[in-house]
Amino acid sequence: MAQDLLVYLPRRSWTCAGCGERDGTFLTLENDKAFCLPCADLDGLVFLPRGDATLSRRARQASTLSAIVLEFSRARRRYERQGVLVEPAALERAEEQCLSDEEARLRRRKRDQERRAAQDVEFVASLEEAIQRLFPQCPPPRAAAIAAHAAVRGSGRVGRSAAGRALEEGAVTGAVVASVRHEDTDYDELLMDGVARLEARDRVRERIEEVLATWRNQDA
């Protein structure tokens, strides 16, 4: 059985070995190098703190891709579990099963408010238009979903870089590729099976190109 993916809450300053960004909230380790969640392809997940074992169990069961969040305790001199990272839809399904819990409803409301506050509405609309221009056969609901995710401040995707804010073709394409990788391939399953991230990317590259070619086809 593959080991759980692990994510850490850092206690000191650090720099991502992939993009060079400093002091992210979470980090992962690959070959003893620290990577931020966007570089580790885990930025589509949301953090569910420990405290509700039933909700955590249901969310992990419903989530194709998930990771355990650990933090080092100096007092106990060991890593301790602080929660899990799961897919937003999986968390919502788990909360639906726990709706008798008023705290779950309040948590969902707070998360929705935070998500809306983090989105730059005008930039989302511009990014959606750019996606549809580069990929005219991309289904409009999908283009809207990609834009909404990529434009969230602090997401590590298009909204963070100057190229992304300028809607340069490479940055927009990168956001689409990231979505296709997670939504239209078995990439997440490969990660959960213990396949190294770069190898998993290689395995799904051909499928990604197939989807992009279909979405680029002006005559379809």
C-alpha positions in Angstrom: 0.0 0.0 0.0 1.3 3.4 -0.9 2.3 5.8 1.9 0.2 8.9 2.6 1.3 12.1 1.0 2.8 14.4 3.7 2.7 18.2 3.9 4.4 20.2 6.7 3.7 23.4 8.5 7.1 25.0 8.7 8.4 26.6 11.9 11.2 28.6 10.3 11.8 30.6 7.1 12.2 28.6 3.9 12.4 29.0 0.2 10.7 26.8 -2.5 13.2 24.8 -4.6 10.8 25.1 -7.6 9.7 28.7 -7.9 11.9 30.5 -5.4 9.0 31.9 -3.3 9.6 32.3 0.4 7.7 31.3 3.5 4.7 29.6 2.1 2.1 28.3 4.6 2.8 24.6 3.7 5.7 22.7 2.2 6.4 19.3 0.9 9.7 17.5 0.7 11.0 15.8 -2.5 14.6 14.4 -2.4 15.2 16.5 0.7 14.2 19.7 -1.1 11.3 21.9 0.0 8.5 22.7 -2.5 5.4 24.9 -2.1 2.0 23.4 -2.8 1.7 24.9 -6.3 5.0 23.4 -7.4 4.0 20.1 -5.8 0.7 20.2 -7.7 -1.3 20.2 -4.4 -2.6 23.8 -4.5 -6.1 22.6 -5.5 -6.6 21.2 -2.0 -8.0 22.9 1.1 -6.9 22.6 4.7 -9.2 20.8 7.1 -7.8 21.3 10.7 -7.9 18.4 13.1 -10.7 18.3 15.6 -13.6 16.5 13.9 -12.5 13.0 13.3 -15.7 12.0 11.5 -15.5 14.9 9.1 -11.8 14.3 8.4 -12.4 10.6 7.7 -15.3 11.2 5.3 -13.5 14.0 3.5 -10.4 11.8 2.9 -12.6 8.9 1.7 -14.3 11.2 -0.8 -11.1 12.9 -2.0 -9.1 11.3 -4.8 -6.1 13.4 -3.8 -5.3 14.1 -0.2 -2.4 14.7 2.2 -1.7 14.6 5.9 -0.5 17.9 7.4 2.2 17.6 10.1 4.0 20.0 12.4 7.0 19.4 14.6 6.4 19.7 18.3 9.4 20.9 20.2 7.9 19.8 23.5 7.3 16.3 22.4 10.2 16.2 19.9 8.1 14.6 17.2 5.8 15.4 14.3 2.2 15.6 15.1 -0.8 15.6 12.8 -2.5 19.0 12.4 -5.2 18.1 9.9 -5.5 17.1 6.2 -5.5 18.6 2.8 -8.5 17.4 0.7 -10.3 18.4 -2.5 -12.9 21.1 -1.9 -15.7 19.0 -3.5 -14.8 16.1 -1.2 -15.0 18.4 1.9 -18.4 19.7 0.8 -19.7 16.1 0.4 -18.4 15.2 3.8 -20.0 18.3 5.3 -23.3 17.4 3.7 -23.1 14.1 5.6 -22.5 16.1 8.8 -25.0 18.8 8.4 -26.6 18.1 11.7 -23.4 19.6 13.1 -23.9 23.4 13.2 -20.2 24.0 13.4 -19.8 22.4 10.0 -22.3 24.8 8.5 -20.6 27.8 10.0 -17.2 26.5 8.8 -18.5 26.2 5.2 -20.0 29.7 5.3 -16.7 31.2 6.6 -14.7 29.4 3.9 -17.1 30.5 1.2 -16.8 34.1 2.4 -13.0 33.9 2.4 -12.9 32.4 -1.1 -15.1 35.2 -2.5 -13.0 37.8 -0.8 -9.9 36.4 -2.3 -11.1 36.6 -5.8 -10.5 39.5 -8.1 -13.7 39.6 -10.0 -12.5 41.7 -12.9 -9.3 39.6 -13.3 -11.3 36.3 -13.2 -13.5 37.6 -16.0 -10.5 38.7 -18.1 -8.7 35.4 -17.5 -11.8 33.4 -18.5 -12.0 35.4 -21.8 -8.3 34.7 -22.4 -8.8 30.9 -21.8 -11.7 30.9 -24.3 -9.7 32.8 -26.8 -6.7 30.4 -26.7 -9.0 27.3 -26.3 -12.2 28.1 -28.1 -13.6 24.5 -27.6 -13.0 24.5 -23.8 -16.5 24.2 -22.3 -17.5 27.6 -20.9 -18.3 26.3 -17.4 -14.8 24.7 -17.3 -13.1 27.9 -18.4 -14.9 29.7 -15.7 -13.8 27.2 -13.1 -10.2 27.3 -14.2 -10.2 31.1 -14.1 -11.8 31.2 -10.6 -9.2 28.8 -9.2 -6.1 30.3 -10.9 -7.0 33.9 -10.0 -7.4 33.4 -6.3 -4.8 35.6 -4.5 -2.1 33.4 -3.0 -3.1 30.4 -5.0 0.4 30.3 -6.6 -1.0 30.2 -10.1 -1.7 32.9 -12.6 -2.8 35.5 -10.1 0.7 35.6 -8.4 3.0 36.3 -11.4 3.4 39.4 -13.4 3.0 37.3 -16.6 -0.2 36.0 -15.3 -1.6 39.4 -14.3 -0.7 40.5 -17.9 -2.6 37.4 -19.2 0.4 36.3 -21.3 -0.2 33.2 -23.3 2.2 30.9 -21.5 0.8 31.8 -18.1 -2.8 31.3 -19.2 -1.9 28.0 -20.9 -0.2 26.9 -17.7 -3.4 27.4 -15.7 -5.3 25.3 -18.2 -2.7 22.5 -18.2 -2.8 22.3 -14.4 -6.6 21.9 -14.5 -6.4 19.2 -17.2 -3.7 17.4 -15.3 -5.9 17.0 -12.2 -9.4 16.8 -13.9 -8.8 14.8 -17.1 -6.0 12.4 -16.3 -5.2 9.8 -13.6 -2.4 12.1 -12.2 -3.9 12.4 -8.7 -4.4 8.6 -8.5 -0.7 8.1 -9.5 0.4 10.4 -6.7 -1.7 8.6 -4.2 -0.2 5.3 -5.4 3.2 6.6 -4.5 4.4 7.5 -8.0 7.0 10.4 -7.9 5.6 13.7 -9.0 7.8 14.2 -12.1 7.3 10.6 -13.2 3.5 11.0 -12.8 3.7 14.2 -14.9 5.5 12.3 -17.7 2.9 9.6 -17.7 0.0 12.0 -18.2 1.7 14.4 -20.6 0.3 12.8 -23.7 -3.2 12.8 -22.4 -2.9 16.5 -21.5 -1.8 17.3 -25.1 -4.8 15.4 -26.5 -7.2 17.5 -24.4 -5.5 20.7 -25.3 -5.5 19.9 -29.0 -9.2 19.3 -28.8 -9.9 22.5 -27.0 -7.7 24.5 -29.5 -9.5 23.1 -32.5 -11.3 26.0 -34.2 -13.2 23.7 -36.5 -14.6 21.3 -33.9 
